[in-house]
């Protein structure tokens, strides 16, 4: 795989990690942020939410898994090119 594609995938994975962490923290009630861009009637999340905690945790886990896989692939591609 090309190095640029792997690096872009790792960057996307880190964005998922950050977003998942934010959603989890909001779901746990640790962070309260007013809605920024709404269409219709929007209200801030009131109190803990199991749904947002779970969605955040899954998003964070997917980002971490993606970053780990892509990082290993990037490292192995670099080692293969150095050996040739």
HELIX and SHEET records of a PDB file:
HELIX    1   1 UNK A    3  UNK A   27  1                                  25    
HELIX    2   2 UNK A   50  UNK A   83  1                                  34    
END                                                                             
